[in-house]
Each structure stands twice: as C-alpha cells, then as structure tokens.
Amino acid sequence: MQIVLFDTDRWDELLPLTFTRPVAKIRIGILTLSEKWEKYTSGAVSFYTRKHLQKIYPLHLSEDNLVVNSALVPDKNTVSQLLTLETGEAYFYQNIFLAGRFTDQQFNLFIQKKWNPVEKEYALEPFWITHFCDIFSYNDKAIRQDFELLTMGRKSEPLSPSNRIVGDPKLVFIEKDAYAECCVFNTTNGPIYIGEQSEVMEGSVIRGPFALCKHSTVKMSAKIYGATTIGPYSKVGGEINNSVVFGYSNKAHDGFLGNSIIGEWCNLGADTNNSNLKNNYAEVKMWNYPKQRFVSTGLQFAGLVMGDHSKCGINTMFNTGTVIGVSCNLFGDGFHRNFVPSFSWGGAQGYTRYQFEKAIETAQRVMQRRNMELSKDERDVLQWIYEYSPKV
C-alpha cells in the first residue's frame, strides 16, 4: 500500500510556512508529519501538493493507495481506523476529506472531481492542523505522542551525573552521541528528548515537554520552557517558550522567542525579541494569506511566524502576532510591521524589494556552511514565491 499525503486548502491557511513545503513536511512534536506516517505505517510516503513543489516532493501511485489529508496528525488509533477502509471508501469529517483508499485510476478521477468515493463515518475526533498557530498550540500533545513512539522498548543513553533532573528521570531520553553537562532538566510537566549528536551546553535550564532534534545545540545558560521543539541542525540560546523551530535555523544568542514558529534556514540576530501578548491582553490577530487581511487567532498568546530563508539583524523587535514571509532580510530599530511579504528588504523605516539574485546568493552561502547546495528545483520554488509575492 502506498501512502499519499494529500494537500487540501489547508496548504493556503498555513502560508508562509507552506510556500516551500507540503503540509506534511511541517514539524510538530519531534517529527514532521510525513516522518510520523512513515513510523506508524513502516512504509514510504509520497505527496500530492501544489504544482511548484511537486518536483521536490513527487507523487507515487500504486494499485492500492491510502490517501490521507496531510494536515492530519497520526497516532496508533488513527492509523488503525484508516486501515479499515476498503477500496473506493473514504472518511469525511464535517464534510472535509480525511482519508480514502483508492486505486490509481480512482485517485485521478477523485482529484478531477469526476468520481465520489463511498463515504464512511469517522468514529474519532481528528487531531489535525487547521492554522499555523496550531503548531505551537498543540506541540505539547505532539511531543508526548512522538516521545512514546520513538522511545517505546528502547533504553536511553546515560546522562552525565553533572546534570540535575527534577521530576521523573524516565522522562529524559538521550540518543546516541548526545552531550549535556551541568544542566537542569525538569520533567514535571512533560518529557525531554535529546536527539542524536546534539548538545546542551552548561548552565542551561530546560522544562519539558521539550525536543532537541539531531545535530542541534542549546547554547550556554539558555532558558527553555515547554512545549518547545528545536528541529535538526539548529542552534538556540536565550529564552524560548512554546515555540517550534523547523530546522537548519539559528537563534544562537540572548533574546526572547515565544509562541512562535521559525522555518528552515532562518537566522535571528543577537538580542532579537518578539512579543507574544498584547498590552491590553486582547485576542491576537495575524495575517491570513487566503483572506488577505488580519484575522483573529482566538488566542491571547501568539508571537512570530517566519518563513524559510528569512533573516533579521541584531536587536530586532517583532510585535505580537507578526507574520514574516520567505527570504526576507530585516534590520534596523523599531518594531517591524505585523505582516512583511516575502522577499522584503529593510525595516520599520520602510521596505524595498529584495533582489532575487542577491537573495539566492545568500541562500547558497548559508546552505554551503552546512555542506549542502541549493538545487535547481529549490531555486525554482523560490522563483515562484518571488513572482507570487506582492511588491513592497
């Protein structure tokens, strides 16, 4: 059976994070959504996504395909329920497609809206991502699920006695070649996962739920509150609360990051701070790409959402509920606007269009530092975003 992770209009709701990826490549908890499906099903996944992403994330069909709404967060019960589907059947929830089991011919007819599967009633309450704020709002639950999935039946590597554990020591799991000395790990409110070849430097204080993914670093004397995820190949320091860093990004210095999501290949300059609470304690509004206006999140705490390849200089300030697009270069004093379109260059005093070739040069330099190259297909994706985005 082939697993096909199917992007619906949720892709639009999750912009700017999905400009550069299918929904299933979003990280929530310890793993990305696609990695969760691979773990739970022990099979390969493929993607049905927007045309400009399809070369990087190809679609593979077989005679038997489990097609799943890519915003659905899997667990054992969800996967068991979906596997009961017979060919030609599908689950819907409040008229929204959840999953179906289709032949390759049925799938092609389904996406062309020329065939309707047999609808079955879904017995569970779906756990899925409907808005980018769900990523940090549900990260607590997702870390706990992934922690159980990744550690069940396994033994943690030993933690150096120079560290202090507050709470249940069994809720700290250390992968191979991870390093931590003279730190405090508090599992009272949730588990702590330290990934392979990662490092927590001395003096750091971490409260679970927390996930540090492979090859990532927590810098000296960092203060991190749950529920926070630091994706692979990242460096973080300062104070962080209930935030998700997708990977390959740095917030290596002092400053506050709260109730926020940072994409890949981003860099936050020293003493960058974001607000996550309005002075009047009102619900936070954030930019919505499909509606092209600010929309209430229903949340009192919401911080910064930053798309891939964006950077900001030292002492940058972001107001409550700020959305930054892809490949922005931001600097200067004062608060930035609450919405900054992709490929913007400048600060509170004004923005200009970031020249495409200059942005590509920066992306190439940053990736070369990690011994990676910007592929032609990745460049084409950035070109599509550049042409799609409004000029400033």
N, C-alpha and C positions, 0 to 999 in steps of 0.2 A: 504493500500500500504506500502510495506517495502522499506526503503531507504538503498541501498547498496553503500558504498563509496569504489570505485574500484581503487586499486593501479596499475598504469602502470609503464613504465620505468622511470617516474619522481621520483619514490622512490629512484632509484640509483643516480640520479642527486642531490638529497637533502641529501645524506650522508655527514657527520656522524650524522646529526640530526635524520635521519630516521632509524638508526641502531636499536633504541629502541622503535620505534613507527610507525604506519601507517602515511602516508602523512596527513590524515585528523585530526590527533592529533597535528599538528603544530599550534601554536598560532600566529595569525597575527591580528592586531587590538586589541580588548578587549577579544574576544573569540577565541577558537580553531575553526578550520574549521568544525569539527563534531558538536560542540555546535551551530554554525551558522545554519547548516542544521536542527537541532532539533528545533531551534527557528522559522525559516521561515516556516517549514512544520508542526510543532506541532506533530511530530511523532518521533519514535525511529529510530536509525540508527544502521547498522552493517557494518562489514568491510571485504573486500576481500584484503588480504595483503600477505606479504611474510610468508612462512611456519613457520619460527621460532617465529613469532609474533602472529600467528593465535589463539593460546590457550588463550592469554590475551585479544585479540580483535577478538571475534568469528564472524563467518558469520551466519546470519539467513536469510533464504529464505521463501517466501510465494508464493501463486499462482500469485501474482501481485507484481513486483519488479521494482522500479525506480533505475537503476544502473547508478551511476554518477562518472565520473573521479574525484578522490579525490583531485586533485590539483586545482579544480575549486572553486573560492570564490563566494558564493551565494549572491544574493540580490533579491529584490522583482521581478524585471523584469526577471532575470534568472530563478527563480523558476516558475514563470507563464509560461514562454516559455517551460520549460521542462515538465510541467504538461499537455501540449497539445499532447504529444506523445501517440500514440496508441500502443497496444501490438504488439511487433515484429518490432517496428520502433526505429531508433536511429539517433542522431545528431552527425555529424563529423565536425571538423574544420581543414582545410588544411590537410586532411587525418588522423587526430588524433581524437580518440574516445572521445566524450564529455559526452554523456548520452544515455541511451536506456531504453525502457520499455519492460521487458522480463518476461515470466513465469519462474518457477524454472528449467524446462527442457530446455528451450531456453538458459537460463544463462549458464547451464552446457555445452551445445554444443558450446556456444559462447567462453567460456574460453578455450575450447579444439580446437578452430578454425575449427569446423566442421559445423558451421552454420553462415551465414551472415545476419544481420538484414536489413530491408528496410531503406536506407539512406534518411534523410531529410536535407534540407538546414537550417543551423542555422543563424538566422537573426541578432544576436547581436555580438558585439566584446567581446570575453570571457575575463574575469578577472581571471587569474589563475597564479599559482606559477610554474615557469619553472626552477628556480635556487635558491639556498638558499639566494643569495643577494636580491632576490625579496621580502623577508620577511621584511627587513628594508626599501627597496626602495619604497614599496607600503604600508608601515604601516600607513602613513598619510591618505590615502584614506580609508583603512580598519578601522581605529579608527573612522573616521567620520561616516561610514556606521553603525558600531556597536553602536556608541553613539546614533544615531537616533533610531535604533532598540530597544535598551534597555530602552530608556528614553521616548519614544513617549507615551503621555497620562498619564505620571507619574509626580509626584511632588518631587523635590529634598528635602532632609533633609536640615535644615537651616545650614548655615556656620557661625561660630563664628565671631562676629564683630572685633575681634583682627586681622583677616586676611585682606589682601588688594587684591581686584580684579581689574585688568587692562583689559579693554575690556568689552564684553557683559557678565553680571552676569548669564544670562540664559544658557550660555555655560559651566558653572560649575555645575556638578551633583554629589551630595553627597548621598551615600547609607546609610542604617540604621547602627547605631553604629560606623560610621567612625568618626575620630577625627583629627582636624587640628587647630593649634593655631599659630598666629604671622607669617604667611607665605604670600608669594606673588604668586597669580595665574594670569597668563596673557593669556587671550583667544583671543588675537588679531589675531593669526594665526591658531586657531583651538580649539576644545572643550577639557575640562578636566574632566575626570571621576575618582571618588574616591570610591573604592569598599567597600563592607560591612566589618565592623570590621577592617578596615585598618587605618593607622595613618601617617600623615605628620607632622614631628616634627618641632619645631620652628626654624625660620630663613631660611627655605627652599624657593627657588625661582624656580617656575615651569612655563614653556611656553608650551602651547598646540600646536598640539594635544598630549595629554598625557592620559595614562590609568594606574591606580594603582588598581590591582585586589584584591580580598578579602583576609583579614588577612595578608596583606603586609605592610611594613614600609619604609618610606623615612626618613633617619636619619637627624640629625640636620645640618642645613646650606648647604644642598645639592643644587646643581645647575643642573637643568634638562631641556634640550631643546627637542622640538618635532622633529620628531614624535617618541615617546618612549612609550613602554609598559613594565610594571613590572607585571609579572604573579603572581598567588596566592602564599601565604606563603613564600614571599621573603623579603629580606632586602637590601636596596641600599643606598649609600651615595656618596659623592664626586661629580664629574662632569660626566654627561651622555648626549650623543647626539645621536638621531636617532638610538636607539637600542631596541632589544626585548629580555627580559628575560622570558623564558617559564614558570618557576615556581619552588618553593622549592629551590631556589638558593640565594646566598648572594654575594653582593659586598658592604659590610657594611661600608667601610672606604674610605678615600680620594684616589684619582687616577682618571684617565680618561678612559672612555669606549665610543667609538664612532663607528657608522655604524657597529654594531656588533650584534651577536645572541648568547645567552648563554642558554644551555639546562637546564634540571632539575637536582637537587642535585649537583650543582656546587658551588664552593667557590673560590672567588678571594681574595687573601691576601691583607693586608693593603698596599696602595700605588702601587697597580698593575696598569699599564698603557698600553694602546695599541695605536699604530699609525694607523691613517686612511687615510693618504695622503703621497705619496712618495715625497722625496725631489725634484725630477725632474718633479713632477706633471703629470707623465705618467699614463696611464691606469693600474689598478691593476690586477695582475694575481693571481689566487688562485687554490689550489689543486682540481682536479676533479677525483673522485673515479672511474667512468666508464672508463675514458681515461687514468688513472694512470699517469697523468702529470699535470703541471700547465697550466691553460687556462685563457685567458684574460676575465675579467668580463665585459669589456666595461665601467667600472666605474672609476672615478677619486678618489672617496672616498669609501673605503671598509676596514673594520677593522678585527675583530676577530670572528671566528665561533668555538664554543666549544661544543662538545658532552656531553651527560649526565654523571654524576658522576665524572667529572674531577675537579681537584683542583690545585691551584697554591699558592706558598708561598709569603711572603712579598716582596715588591719591584720587582715583576716580570715584565719583559718588553716583549711585543709582537710586532713584526714588522707589517707593513702594509700587509693586506691580509694573515693572519695566520689562518690555519685550525688545530684544535686540536681534536683528536678522543675521544672515550668514555673511561672513567675510567683511565685517566692519572694523575700522581702525579708529578707536575713540580715545580722546585725551583732553586735557585742559581742566580748568577749575569750574566749580558749579555743578549742579545736577544735570545729567543728560535728560533728553526728552523721554517720556514714558513709552514711546514707540520710535525705534530707529530702524528704517528699512535696510535691507541687505545692501552691501557694497556702499556704505556710507563712510565718509572720512571727516573727522572733526570733533566738535564738542558743543558745549552749551551756547557758545557764541555763534554757532552756525555749522552746517554740514555741506560738504560737496560730494560729488560722485567719486568713489574710489576707482581709479583707473584699473581696468580689468587686468592688463598685463602686469601691473605693479602688484596687484593682489595675488596673482598666480606666482610671481617671483617669491613673495613672502611665504605662501603655502609650500612651495618647493623647498625653501630653506628650512622651514620648521620640520617638515617631514624627513629631510635628509639627516637632521640631527638624531632621528630615531632609526636611521638606516632604512628608510622607506622612500618610495618615489611616488609622485603624483602621476597616476596613469592618464592616458588619453581619455578614457571613459570618465574618470573623475573630473578631469578638466572640462569635458563636455557638459557634465552635470552643473558645474559652477557657471559655465557659459549660459546654460538655460536659465539658471537663477538670476544671473545678471540681466538678461533680456526680459525676464518676467517682472523684475522688481521695479517699482516706480523710481524715477529720478528725484534726487533731493535738491 
